[in-house]
Amino acid sequence: MDRFEIHGGNRLEGKLTIKGSKNATLPLMAAALLTDEPVILRHVPDLADIGNMRRLLDNLSCLLDWQPLEDLNSAGGTLRIHADPAGNSHAHYDIVRTMRASICVLGPMLARRGKARVSLPGGCAIGERPVDLHLHGLKALGAEITRDGGDIIASIPDVAGRPGRLKGARIFLGGPFGSTVLGTANVMSAACLAEGTTIIECAACEPEIVDLAKMLTAMGARITGAGSPRLTIEGVRQLSGCDHTILPDRIEAGTYMCAAAITGGDLTLDNCPVDALMAHMDRMQLMGVTFQFDGKLDPLRTSCRVTVGTRILPTELTTQPHPGYPTDLQAQLMAVLSLADGTSIVTERIFPERFLHVAELSRMGAQIYRTGPTANITGVKKLTGTQVMASDLRASACLVLAGLAAEGMTTVNRVYHLDRGYERMEERLRTLGARIQRVSETVPEPLPG
C-alpha cells in the first residue's frame, strides 16, 4: 500500500493548472447513457474514481476511447463515450462499491433503457449518506423500485404491452442536511427523457449541477433554473451526442490555495474557478490570504495568484450547501487553522461525523477540541512530523498540507484515497518546491514450503 513521505518546511512557489472537476465528470460520464450517439468530454482528470467509472460504463456496454495527457500542467485528457441502449443494465457490486458516484448511472440508464439494476454504492467513510432521495425522485417520475439484497432494481412499467416512459412530476428533493447533489443529477438526467414537465424543488445549486445541465442542454434537453433551488425540465423524446469541456475542479483549486497559505507560499493557479470559490476565498481573506486575478480571462476559468502575509489569522466557518462553505474543503482549511494566531471554530452541517482527520492532526501537535458537529482549533506555533493514517479523500489532503508545514518528516499512509481526487499530487507539489515522495510497499513472497 502506497504512502507519502513529506519533509516539511519548504515554501511553495510556482504555477499550476487546475484539472477538470472530478465531481462534475462522474455525473457527466453517467449522462452519456442517455443517448446512443457519442459524447466527448474534455479536461477529464486521470483519477482512480474516473478509472472506476470507465470500468463501470464499459461493463454497461459503452465503447470508450480514453486519451490522457501526460503533461503534469494540463487541464486533463479527452474521453469519448458511445453507449449501446440495448446493452447490459446491471451495475455490479465489485465496481460500484469503490465510489458513491456510481449511483449516477441509475437515472440515465432507467430513462434510456427502461430498466436498471445498481448495487448500493460505497465511497469515503465520512458518515451515512443514504440514497433514499434518489429513489423518491425516480418513483415520483413513475419508476417501480424494488430491492434485491444489496441491489436497487428500477423499471418503467409497460403501457399496453409496449415500453413506457417516465412521467414528468413535481418533486421535492430536500433532506435533513439540505439538497442532494447526486440525487439532483440522477433525477434531472432521468427527467430529460420523461413525458411532460418536471419541477425539482430544493434542487442542488452546486456548479457541478450547472455543468451537467449545460451538457444535457447541448444534447437537446430543455432545462431552466440550473444553479437555483428550482429546476424545470421539459421532457424530450431523445437526446443527441455532444462535445463538452468540463469546468475546473473547485475543490482541487481550494486545496492548493490552502497549500499556499500553510507554507507561506506564492502560487498562481491557472484555469481556476474563482466564481465557484467565493465562500472559501472569503474565509481565507479574513485569515490574511491575498488573491490577485487576471481579469482578462473568463471568470469561471481565470488565473489566480495566492499569497499570504507573515501570520495566519483565526476565523469561524460553517459548512453549507453551495453557495455556502463547501464541506469538501473543511479538512484542508482546518490544517491551515491549526497554525493560526488564535482560536478558530469550524462547524460541519453537511456530514456531522466528518472529523476523522482531527485525531491525526492532534498527533502532529494540533490543539483541536471537538464537541458534536463543532471543532475548536487553537493555533500552535508549529506542527511536528509523524506517522498519520488517511481515512478519506479530503482528510488525506488535509494531512498532506499539515506535512508540508510540519517540522521533520510526516508519513501519510493509505494515500490511495488521494488518488481518487488529486491527479499525481506528489509530482505536482514537487514542481512547486515541496519535498514529497510516494513510497510503494512490496508484499514479501511467501517462504518456500
C-alpha positions as CSV (number, residue, x, y, z in Angstrom):
1,M,0.0,0.0,0.0
2,D,1.4,3.4,-1.0
3,R,2.4,6.1,1.4
4,F,3.7,9.7,1.1
5,E,6.9,10.8,2.9
6,I,7.0,14.5,3.4
7,H,9.9,16.6,4.7
8,G,8.1,19.9,5.7
9,G,9.3,23.4,5.9
10,N,9.6,24.3,2.2
11,R,7.7,27.4,0.9
12,L,5.7,26.5,-2.2
13,E,6.2,28.8,-5.2
14,G,5.2,28.5,-8.9
15,K,2.3,27.8,-11.2
16,L,-0.3,25.0,-11.5
17,T,-3.2,24.4,-14.0
18,I,-6.3,23.2,-12.2
19,K,-7.7,20.0,-13.6
20,G,-11.2,19.3,-14.7
21,S,-13.7,18.7,-11.9
22,K,-13.9,15.1,-10.6
23,N,-17.3,15.8,-9.0
24,A,-18.6,17.1,-12.3
25,T,-17.0,14.5,-14.5
26,L,-18.6,11.4,-12.9
27,P,-22.3,12.5,-13.4
28,L,-21.4,13.7,-16.9
29,M,-20.0,10.3,-17.8
30,A,-23.1,8.7,-16.5
31,A,-25.3,11.0,-18.5
32,A,-23.7,9.6,-21.7
33,L,-26.1,6.6,-21.1
34,L,-29.0,8.9,-22.1
35,T,-28.1,8.8,-25.8
36,D,-26.9,6.3,-28.4
37,E,-24.7,8.9,-30.0
38,P,-21.1,9.6,-29.0
39,V,-20.4,12.1,-26.1
40,I,-17.0,13.7,-26.0
41,L,-15.7,15.1,-22.6
42,R,-12.6,17.3,-22.4
43,H,-10.5,18.3,-19.4
44,V,-11.1,14.9,-17.8
45,P,-8.8,14.3,-14.9
46,D,-6.8,11.0,-14.7
47,L,-8.1,9.8,-11.3
48,A,-8.9,6.4,-9.6
49,D,-12.6,7.4,-9.5
50,I,-12.7,8.2,-13.2
51,G,-11.0,4.9,-14.0
52,N,-13.6,3.1,-11.9
53,M,-16.4,4.9,-13.7
54,R,-14.8,4.0,-17.1
55,R,-14.8,0.3,-15.9
56,L,-18.5,0.6,-14.9
57,L,-19.5,2.2,-18.3
58,D,-17.6,-0.5,-20.1
59,N,-19.5,-3.1,-18.1
60,L,-22.7,-1.3,-19.1
61,S,-22.0,-1.8,-22.8
62,C,-20.4,1.5,-23.6
63,L,-17.5,1.9,-26.1
64,L,-14.8,4.2,-24.6
65,D,-11.8,5.9,-26.1
66,W,-9.6,7.5,-23.3
67,Q,-6.8,9.8,-24.3
68,P,-5.0,11.0,-21.2
69,L,-2.5,13.9,-21.3
70,E,0.9,13.1,-19.7
71,D,1.7,16.8,-19.1
72,L,1.5,17.5,-15.3
73,N,0.3,21.0,-16.0
74,S,-2.5,20.2,-18.4
75,A,-6.2,20.6,-17.5
76,G,-6.9,16.9,-18.3
77,G,-7.5,14.4,-21.1
78,T,-10.3,13.6,-23.6
79,L,-12.8,10.8,-23.2
80,R,-15.3,9.6,-25.9
81,I,-18.3,7.5,-24.7
82,H,-20.6,5.7,-27.0
83,A,-23.4,3.8,-25.2
84,D,-25.4,0.9,-26.5
85,P,-29.1,1.4,-25.5
86,A,-29.7,-2.3,-25.7
87,G,-26.7,-3.2,-23.6
88,N,-26.2,-4.6,-20.1
89,S,-28.2,-2.7,-17.4
90,H,-26.7,-4.3,-14.3
91,A,-24.1,-2.2,-12.3
92,H,-22.3,-4.9,-10.2
93,Y,-21.1,-4.5,-6.7
94,D,-17.5,-5.2,-7.4
95,I,-17.2,-1.9,-9.3
96,V,-19.9,0.2,-7.6
97,R,-18.6,-0.4,-4.1
98,T,-15.5,1.7,-4.9
99,M,-17.3,5.1,-5.2
100,R,-20.6,6.6,-4.3
101,A,-21.0,8.4,-7.6
102,S,-21.7,5.1,-9.3
103,I,-25.3,5.7,-8.3
104,C,-25.4,8.4,-11.0
105,V,-25.9,5.7,-13.7
106,L,-29.3,4.7,-12.2
107,G,-31.4,7.6,-13.6
108,P,-29.9,7.8,-17.1
109,M,-30.0,4.0,-17.6
110,L,-33.6,3.8,-16.3
111,A,-34.8,6.6,-18.6
112,R,-33.0,5.4,-21.7
113,R,-33.1,1.6,-21.3
114,G,-36.3,1.3,-19.3
115,K,-34.6,-0.7,-16.5
116,A,-31.6,-0.6,-14.3
117,R,-30.1,-2.7,-11.5
118,V,-27.5,-0.9,-9.5
119,S,-25.7,-2.1,-6.3
120,L,-25.8,0.2,-3.4
121,P,-22.6,2.3,-3.7
122,G,-19.6,2.7,-1.4
123,G,-17.2,5.7,-1.1
124,C,-15.5,7.6,1.7
125,A,-16.1,6.9,5.4
126,I,-17.5,10.3,6.3
127,G,-20.9,9.3,7.7
128,E,-24.1,7.9,6.5
129,R,-25.2,9.0,3.0
130,P,-28.4,7.2,2.0
131,V,-29.8,7.2,-1.5
132,D,-33.5,7.5,-0.4
133,L,-33.9,10.9,-2.1
134,H,-32.7,9.5,-5.4
135,L,-35.3,6.7,-5.2
136,H,-38.0,9.2,-4.0
137,G,-37.4,11.3,-7.1
138,L,-37.4,8.4,-9.5
139,K,-40.6,7.0,-8.0
140,A,-42.2,10.3,-8.5
141,L,-41.4,10.1,-12.2
142,G,-43.2,6.8,-12.3
143,A,-40.4,4.2,-11.8
144,E,-41.1,1.0,-10.0
145,I,-38.3,0.5,-7.4
146,T,-37.6,-2.8,-5.5
147,R,-34.6,-4.1,-3.6
148,D,-32.9,-7.5,-4.0
149,G,-30.2,-7.9,-1.4
150,G,-27.8,-5.0,-1.9
151,D,-29.2,-4.1,-5.3
152,I,-31.6,-1.4,-6.4
153,I,-33.9,-2.6,-9.2
154,A,-35.7,0.1,-11.1
155,S,-38.0,-0.2,-14.1
156,I,-40.6,1.7,-16.2
157,P,-44.0,-0.1,-16.4
158,D,-45.1,-1.1,-19.9
159,V,-48.1,0.6,-21.4
160,A,-50.5,-1.6,-23.4
161,G,-47.7,-4.1,-23.8
162,R,-45.2,-1.5,-25.1
163,P,-42.2,0.1,-23.4
164,G,-43.4,3.1,-21.3
165,R,-41.8,6.4,-20.5
166,L,-41.2,8.2,-17.2
167,K,-43.8,10.9,-16.5
168,G,-43.0,14.5,-15.5
169,A,-43.8,15.4,-11.9
170,R,-43.3,18.0,-9.2
171,I,-40.6,16.7,-6.8
172,F,-39.2,18.0,-3.6
173,L,-35.6,16.8,-3.0
174,G,-34.8,18.4,0.3
175,G,-33.2,16.2,3.0
176,P,-32.2,16.6,6.7
177,F,-28.9,18.3,5.6
178,G,-30.2,20.2,2.7
179,S,-30.3,19.4,-1.0
180,T,-28.7,16.3,-2.6
181,V,-26.1,16.8,-5.4
182,L,-26.0,13.3,-6.8
183,G,-29.8,12.9,-6.2
184,T,-30.4,16.1,-8.2
185,A,-28.1,14.8,-11.0
186,N,-29.9,11.5,-11.1
187,V,-33.5,12.9,-11.2
188,M,-32.6,15.7,-13.6
189,S,-31.0,13.3,-16.0
190,A,-33.9,10.9,-15.9
191,A,-36.5,13.7,-16.3
192,C,-34.9,14.8,-19.6
193,L,-36.4,11.8,-21.3
194,A,-39.7,11.9,-19.3
195,E,-43.0,12.7,-20.9
196,G,-44.1,16.2,-19.8
197,T,-42.7,18.7,-17.4
198,T,-40.7,18.0,-14.2
199,I,-40.1,20.6,-11.5
200,I,-37.5,19.8,-8.9
201,E,-37.8,21.9,-5.8
202,C,-34.8,22.2,-3.3
203,A,-32.5,21.1,-6.1
204,A,-28.8,21.3,-5.5
205,C,-27.2,24.6,-6.7
206,E,-23.6,23.4,-6.9
207,P,-21.5,24.3,-10.0
208,E,-21.3,20.6,-10.9
209,I,-25.1,20.5,-11.4
210,V,-24.9,23.6,-13.5
211,D,-22.2,21.9,-15.7
212,L,-24.4,18.8,-16.0
213,A,-27.4,20.9,-17.1
214,K,-25.1,22.7,-19.6
215,M,-24.1,19.4,-21.2
216,L,-27.6,18.0,-21.2
217,T,-28.9,21.2,-22.9
218,A,-26.2,20.8,-25.5
219,M,-27.6,17.2,-26.1
220,G,-31.1,18.6,-26.7
221,A,-32.6,18.7,-23.2
222,R,-34.8,21.6,-22.1
223,I,-33.7,22.7,-18.7
224,T,-34.1,26.1,-16.9
225,G,-33.2,27.2,-13.4
226,A,-29.8,25.4,-13.2
227,G,-27.9,27.0,-10.2
228,S,-31.1,27.8,-8.4
229,P,-33.2,25.7,-6.0
230,R,-35.9,25.1,-8.6
231,L,-35.2,23.2,-11.8
232,T,-37.7,22.9,-14.6
233,I,-37.2,20.2,-17.2
234,E,-39.4,19.8,-20.3
235,G,-39.0,16.2,-21.4
236,V,-37.9,15.3,-24.9
237,R,-38.1,12.0,-26.9
238,Q,-34.4,11.6,-27.4
239,L,-31.0,13.2,-26.8
240,S,-28.1,13.6,-29.2
241,G,-24.3,13.4,-28.6
242,C,-22.2,16.5,-27.8
243,D,-18.7,17.8,-27.2
244,H,-18.3,19.3,-23.7
245,T,-15.5,20.8,-21.8
246,I,-15.7,20.1,-18.0
247,L,-15.5,23.0,-15.6
248,P,-12.3,23.3,-13.4
249,D,-12.2,21.4,-10.1
250,R,-13.1,23.9,-7.3
251,I,-12.0,21.5,-4.6
252,E,-8.6,20.9,-6.1
253,A,-8.2,24.7,-6.5
254,G,-9.2,25.3,-2.9
255,T,-6.8,22.7,-1.7
256,Y,-3.9,24.3,-3.4
257,M,-4.9,27.7,-2.1
258,C,-4.6,26.1,1.4
259,A,-1.2,24.7,0.4
260,A,0.0,28.2,-0.4
261,A,-1.4,29.6,2.9
262,I,0.0,26.9,5.2
263,T,3.6,27.1,3.7
264,G,3.6,30.9,3.4
265,G,3.8,30.4,-0.4
266,D,3.2,32.2,-3.6
267,L,1.2,30.2,-6.1
268,T,-0.5,31.1,-9.4
269,L,-3.4,28.8,-10.3
270,D,-4.5,28.8,-13.9
271,N,-7.9,27.6,-15.1
272,C,-9.1,28.5,-11.6
273,P,-12.9,28.6,-11.0
274,V,-12.9,31.7,-8.7
275,D,-16.7,32.3,-9.1
276,A,-17.3,28.8,-7.5
277,L,-15.0,29.5,-4.6
278,M,-16.3,32.7,-3.1
279,A,-17.1,31.3,0.3
280,H,-13.7,29.7,0.6
281,M,-11.8,32.7,-0.6
282,D,-13.9,35.0,1.8
283,R,-12.7,32.9,4.8
284,M,-9.1,32.8,3.6
285,Q,-9.0,36.6,3.0
286,L,-10.1,37.1,6.6
287,M,-7.2,34.8,7.6
288,G,-4.7,37.1,5.8
289,V,-4.5,35.4,2.4
290,T,-4.3,37.7,-0.7
291,F,-5.8,36.9,-4.1
292,Q,-4.9,38.6,-7.4
293,F,-6.8,37.8,-10.6
294,D,-6.2,38.1,-14.3
295,G,-9.5,39.9,-15.2
296,K,-8.9,39.3,-19.0
297,L,-9.9,35.7,-18.8
298,D,-13.3,34.0,-18.3
299,P,-14.2,34.5,-14.5
300,L,-15.0,30.8,-14.4
301,R,-11.5,29.9,-15.6
302,T,-9.3,32.7,-14.6
303,S,-5.7,33.0,-13.4
304,C,-5.4,33.5,-9.6
305,R,-2.3,34.3,-7.6
306,V,-2.4,33.3,-3.9
307,T,0.0,34.8,-1.3
308,V,0.0,35.1,2.5
309,G,1.4,37.6,4.9
310,T,3.6,36.9,8.0
311,R,0.9,35.2,10.0
312,I,-2.4,33.4,9.7
313,L,-5.4,34.8,11.5
314,P,-8.2,32.7,13.0
315,T,-11.7,32.5,11.6
316,E,-15.1,30.9,12.1
317,L,-17.0,28.9,9.4
318,T,-20.0,26.6,9.0
319,T,-20.2,24.2,6.1
320,Q,-23.4,24.6,4.0
321,P,-24.7,23.6,0.6
322,H,-23.4,25.8,-2.3
323,P,-23.0,28.8,-2.3
324,G,-22.1,28.3,1.4
325,Y,-18.7,27.0,2.5
326,P,-18.0,23.5,0.9
327,T,-17.7,20.5,3.2
328,D,-15.1,19.1,0.8
329,L,-12.7,21.9,1.9
330,Q,-13.4,21.8,5.6
331,A,-10.5,19.4,6.5
332,Q,-7.9,21.3,4.4
333,L,-8.7,24.7,5.9
334,M,-8.6,23.1,9.4
335,A,-5.0,22.1,8.7
336,V,-4.2,25.8,8.0
337,L,-6.1,27.0,11.0
338,S,-4.0,24.6,13.2
339,L,-1.2,27.2,12.7
340,A,-3.4,30.3,13.1
341,D,-2.6,33.0,15.6
342,G,-5.7,32.5,17.8
343,T,-8.7,30.2,18.2
344,S,-11.0,29.2,15.3
345,I,-14.4,27.5,15.2
346,V,-15.4,25.1,12.5
347,T,-19.0,23.7,12.4
348,E,-19.9,20.8,10.0
349,R,-23.5,20.9,8.9
350,I,-23.4,18.6,5.9
351,F,-21.7,15.4,7.3
352,P,-21.5,15.9,11.1
353,E,-19.1,13.0,11.5
354,R,-16.6,14.3,9.0
355,F,-13.9,14.8,11.6
356,L,-11.7,11.7,11.2
357,H,-8.7,14.0,10.5
358,V,-8.9,15.6,13.9
359,A,-7.2,12.8,15.7
360,E,-4.4,12.6,13.1
361,L,-3.8,16.4,13.2
362,S,-3.6,16.1,17.0
363,R,-0.8,13.5,16.7
364,M,1.1,16.2,14.8
365,G,0.7,18.7,17.7
366,A,-2.5,20.5,16.7
367,Q,-4.8,21.6,19.5
368,I,-8.4,20.7,18.5
369,Y,-11.3,20.1,20.7
370,R,-14.4,18.6,19.2
371,T,-18.0,18.8,20.6
372,G,-20.6,17.2,18.3
373,P,-20.5,18.9,14.9
374,T,-18.2,21.7,16.1
375,A,-14.4,21.8,16.4
376,N,-12.5,24.5,18.3
377,I,-8.9,24.9,16.9
378,T,-6.4,26.8,19.0
379,G,-3.4,27.6,16.7
380,V,0.0,26.3,17.7
381,K,3.5,27.7,16.8
382,K,4.4,24.5,14.9
383,L,3.3,21.1,13.8
384,T,5.7,18.1,14.2
385,G,6.0,15.3,11.6
386,T,4.9,11.8,12.5
387,Q,3.1,8.8,11.2
388,V,-0.5,9.5,10.3
389,M,-3.3,7.5,8.7
390,A,-5.6,8.8,5.9
391,S,-9.2,8.0,6.5
392,D,-10.9,9.5,3.4
393,L,-10.2,11.6,0.4
394,R,-10.3,15.2,1.8
395,A,-8.8,14.1,5.2
396,S,-5.9,12.7,3.2
397,A,-5.3,16.2,1.6
398,C,-5.5,17.8,5.0
399,L,-2.7,15.6,6.3
400,V,-0.5,16.2,3.3
401,L,-1.0,20.0,3.8
402,A,-0.1,19.6,7.5
403,G,3.0,17.6,6.5
404,L,4.1,20.3,4.1
405,A,4.3,22.8,7.0
406,A,5.5,20.4,9.8
407,E,9.0,20.1,11.2
408,G,10.7,16.9,10.3
409,M,9.2,14.0,8.3
410,T,5.5,13.2,8.0
411,T,4.4,9.8,6.7
412,V,0.9,9.7,5.3
413,N,-0.3,6.1,5.0
414,R,-3.1,4.8,2.8
415,V,-2.8,7.5,0.1
416,Y,-5.0,5.5,-2.3
417,H,-7.7,7.8,-1.0
418,L,-5.8,10.8,-2.5
419,D,-5.6,9.1,-5.9
420,R,-9.4,9.2,-6.1
421,G,-9.5,13.0,-6.3
422,Y,-6.0,14.5,-6.9
423,E,-4.1,13.6,-10.0
424,R,-0.4,12.9,-9.3
425,M,-0.5,15.2,-6.3
426,E,3.0,14.4,-5.1
427,E,4.5,15.2,-8.5
428,R,2.6,18.4,-8.9
429,L,3.7,19.5,-5.4
430,R,7.3,18.8,-6.2
431,T,7.2,21.2,-9.1
432,L,6.3,23.9,-6.5
433,G,9.3,23.1,-4.3
434,A,7.8,20.5,-1.9
435,R,9.9,17.6,-0.6
436,I,7.5,14.8,-1.0
437,Q,7.7,11.3,-2.4
438,R,5.5,8.3,-2.9
439,V,6.8,5.0,-1.4
440,S,5.2,1.8,-2.6
441,E,5.3,-1.1,-0.3
442,T,6.1,-4.5,-1.8
443,V,4.4,-7.6,-0.4
444,P,7.1,-10.2,0.5
445,E,6.9,-13.5,-1.3
446,P,5.9,-16.4,0.9
447,L,8.6,-18.7,2.2
448,P,9.0,-22.0,0.3
449,G,7.2,-24.9,1.8
